Amino acid sequence: MRASDLVGLTGTVELPFDATSRGKVRLLVKGTMVNFTAYTDEAKEFGLGEQVLVVSTEQNRLWVVSTDNLDQSSEVSRENRSQRLKEERES
């Protein structure tokens, strides 16, 4: 397994952490559950059981973000697309 294979995977927090500490996350990698040390730059605390997205890797460490932000971004994008379509129809 290459570190680059992990980017884009989602995992579960096993040891809570925040931007000032490290934690542990569990990922399903090619059919096997694997624990990794995790870090984040986000200004939030990741609690036990929360879902995270791997955005980069460095020396067997994962950098992650909250999947909550992704859901919000997706919703905003859907609203923006809907608004653009509506404006195009009206013009």
Steps between C-alpha positions, in 0.01 A plus 500: 500500500627843406428806711341667199239219496360636827417851374127527439406220739269562794569363845376496857662678796626248756695743721363858520726787390509859380738738324732504804520125551515177308247223499424168340266417215398165358470449125384209290789447260466225238270298726703542821438739790817700570572760771702811418625802691294799392544877500285791390528872433129550564394706802280229650527202727445161342308272734487123527307350210501811278557455128804663337637530148870445429637797305873425512763270646848557636733239654219257589292785647164603365373855467123503517197729482148458628248343266244743649662782303477297182127452548451873549716581196304256289171654612623851418619380159161342429323821601734706281442271201123515553507877521709529180260268313202703620663825387584351160139389450367842592729685259 
